[in-house]
């Protein structure tokens, strides 16, 4: 592994020379992994990035599976929630993404989850963690950079769920804050930044239910020499605003005091670049093996208008696997 400075240099080097490479960057950018795309499989790293893959996707053969979740006590969550809201009332943060790990018990292997799940972005990392993310971080094509922040989740079974989530004032305030943050981030590296689509619905199928999530599309134009500055561009945008909050620097400080655990690669970013095109995802929907147990890290955005019980329930709802590709054995 390399440090953040070497990460930038290595990504710029590969980008300028048009060498396709994979990047996996943890939340703190303390343990980034950068390597030629062709070498990933030799390091037991398997990926599916919006249609680009280094493994054969296939259904798994089994008769059902176990997936049980044991979330943290609400009292512990409420303690952290109250700390966050207190800081928000003091004006230190306007939106903060509060996350925690949930222990899960499952008879699915990480490889089975990789093969059996449906997601726009998937990453299997040395049987240590697996990601099946629906959220784009940034994409670059033909000199245009775009980002699709995802903020706002509701159970699709709720009557008129789409109308409910789009009419929710708290969700609207949260979403517009993160859109403004991402727009400002893109302004650091691009010109003519604008919101192309505001608050559209994505449908996410889990193993037990369907969720609706609200996204927006923001775009900007890069300078002609962007290929040799790929690492510099990416570093300028990290950590992802949708999983931190606003203002970003102060909010990250509050996050670390409230959560009191190491996010690690969770809420970092991964993707590939071939010198012309870049695609990347935020590492949410994330399972990790820690000290012999399996943990699922999840969370959601908090504002002064948030209800702690609703936010806790959202954190638990996001603990799922999107398994849809099973052949009965």
N, C-alpha and C positions, 0 to 999 in steps of 0.2 A: 504494500500500500504506500501511497505518497501523501504529501501534505498539500495544502491549498495552493501555494505558490507553484509547486511543480505540476499540480493539476492544470492550472491555467496554461503554463508553458507547453505541456504535453498536448492538450486539446488544440491550442493554436498551431502547434507543429503538424499534427495530423490533419487539421482543417485546411491549412495552407497547401499541403501536398495532395489533398484529395484522397487520403487514406481512410477508408471506412473504419470507424472506431465505436466502441461501446463505452458509455460512461455510467457509473453508479456512484452517486454522491450522497453521503449521509447528511442528516439534518444540520450538523455543525460543520460540515465540510472538513472534518478532521481525519477521515479515513476513506478518501475517494479512491475508486477503482477505475482506471482508464486503460483500455487495451484495444489492439486491433480487433475488429469485429470477428475475423476468422479464427481468433485464438480463444474465444469465449468458451466454446464447448470443451476444449482441452482443460479448462479450469473448472469444469463442472458447473458452468453457468449457462442456463437455457433461457431464451427470451422470445417473446412474441410482442412486437411493437407495431401496432396498427397495420398488420398485414405482412410485416417482415419478421421472419422466424428462423431459428437454427435447429428446430426439431420438428418431427412429424406429429401434428396434433391428431389425437385419436381418442375415441371414447374409452372409458374404463369399464372393466367387466366385474361386476359385483351385484349382490342383491341388497341394495340399500346401504346405508352407512350411519355411523354414530357421530353426532356433533352436538355436544353439550357445553353450555357456557355457564361460568361461575363468576359473575361480575363482582366488583368491589362493593362494599357496603355503601348505601346511599349516604350515610353520615360522613364517610370520608370524602365522597364526591362533593357533598354540600359544604364541607370545610374549605376545600379548594375553590369552589364556586364563589363562596362569600368573599374570599380573599381577592379574587379577580374583580368582582363587582365593586368592592370597596375601592380598588385602584381605579376603576373606571369612573366612579363618582368623584374621585379626586382629579380626574382629567388626565390620568397617565396612559389610558388606552381607551379606544372607542369600540374596538372589536378584538376579541382574543379567542383563538382556537384552543380549547382545553381538551386534553386527551389523557387516556389512562389505559393500561393493559388489563385485559380480562383473560383469566385462565380458561382454557377450553380442553375438553377431552374428546378425542376423535380417533376412529380406527382408520381414517384416511391418511395415507402417506402424503408428503409434500409433492411427490411426483404425480400421484393420482389426482391431487387438487389441480396441478398444472394441466394435466391432460384432460380432466373432466370439466373444468370450469370454462365459462364463457366471459371474456372481458376484452376490452380494446387493447389493454396492455397487461402482459404477464411476465414475471421474472422469477426464476428459480435460482437461488444462490447457494450452491454447495450444500444443499440440504440443511442450511442454517435458517434461511427465511424464504418466504414466498410472497409475492405480490400479485394481486389481480385487480388492477386499478382501472376505474372508468374515467379518470380525470387527466386531461392533457395539461402539461405544464406550459411549454412553448413548442411551436413548430416553426421551421424556416423553409421556405420554398420560393425560388425566383426572387430572392432579395426581400421578401415580405416575411416579417415575424408576426406570429399570432399566438394568443393565449386564450384559454377557455376556463376561467375560474368557475368552480362548481360550489355553490353555497345555498343550502336549503333542501331539506329532505322530508318526505312524508310517505306513509304507507299508502300504496295505491288503492287499498281496500276501503279507505275512508271515503264516505259519500262525497262525490264531486271533488275528489282529491286535488285535481289540477287547479280548479278555481280556488279552493281553500288555500293552497300553498302560495298562489300568486297574489291573493288578496290579503295575506297575513302581513300586518304592518311591521312586526318585529323581523320577519324574514326579509321583507323588502329593504328595511334599513340595513340589515346585515349584508345583504347582497350588494346594494349600491355602494356600501363602504369598501367592500373587497374589489369591486369593479374599478372604483376610483384609485385604490391602491395599485392594482395591476396596471392601470393606465399610466399612472405616475412612474412605475417601474420601467415600463416599456419606453417611456419618454427619455430615460437615461441612455438608452442604446439605439433608439430609432427616431425617425421623423414622421410627421403626418399620422400620428397615433389617433385612432378613433374606435368607438364602440360600433361594430358592424351589426351585431344582434344582441338584444338585451332581454335577459330572462326567458330563455326557452327551456322546454322540458326534455330531460333524458329519462328513459325507462330502464331500470336496473333490475334484473331477475335474480333473486337469491334462491337458496335451497328451500326456503319456507314461504316466501312471499315476494311480491313485486314492490319496488320502491320507485318513487318519482323524485328526481333531483333537478334543481334549477341551475342552469349555466348561462353564461354570456360569452360572446366572441369579441375580442379586441385585437386590432391589427396595427402594424406600423411598417415603415420602409427603412431598410438598413442601407448603410453606405456600400459602395461597390466592393470595398476591400474586406467585407465582413468575414470571408472564409478564413483569413489568417488571424481573425480576432474572435473565433468561436468560443474559446475558453474565457476570454475577457468578458464577452457578452454574457455568457452563462453565469459567471461569478458575480456580475453586477446585479443579477436578478435574484440571487439566492439570499436567504431561504425563501421558498415559495410563499407568496403573500396569503394564499388561500388557507394555509395551515399554520400561519403565525397570527396576523392581525394588523391593526394600525393604531398608532405609528409603529412601524416594524421593529426598530431597534429597541425601544423601550418595552414594547409588548413581549419580545423574546425574553427580556430580563424577567418580566413578571411570570411568564410561562415556566421558566426554570424554577422559580421559587414556589409556584403553585403546584406543579406536577411532581417535582422531587424524584424523578426517575430519568434514565437515559433513553431518549427516543431512538438513538442509534440511526439505522437506515430508514426507519419509519418516518414518514413525511419529508424524506429527502427526495431526490429526483433520479430517474434513470432514462436512458434513451440511446439513440445512435445518430451519427453524422457521417456523411460520405463526402463532405466538402461542399456540396451543393444543397443537399436536403438534410434537415435535422428534424427528428421527432422525439418527443420526450413526455414523460408522465410524472405526476406526483405520486410518491409511493404511499398511497393509502390502500385500505383493504389488505391488511398485512398480518401474516402469521409468522411467529419466530419461536425457535427452540431456545430456552434459557434454563440451564441447570436441570435438564432432564424433563422439563415440563413444556407445554405448548401454550403460547400467549398470543392473543389477538389484540393489537393496539388500535384504538378507535377514539373518536371525539367529535366535537362540533363547535360552532362559533357561539361565543357568549357576548351579549351586550347588557346594558343596565336594565333592559326590558325583558330579559330572559327569565323563564320560569325554571328553577333548578330541577324539579321532578321531570318536566318535559325534556330538558337537556340530557338528564341522566338516562331517560328512556331511549333517546335518540342514540346515545353512545352504545347502549346495549343492542338496539335494533341493527346497528351497523356491524355487529359481530355475526358474520355469515360467510358461507362459501357459495359462489354462484355455480353450483354443480348442475349441469343439465345434460351432460354427455355420458350416460351410463347405459351399458348393455347388460341385461340380467344374465348372470352366469349360470 
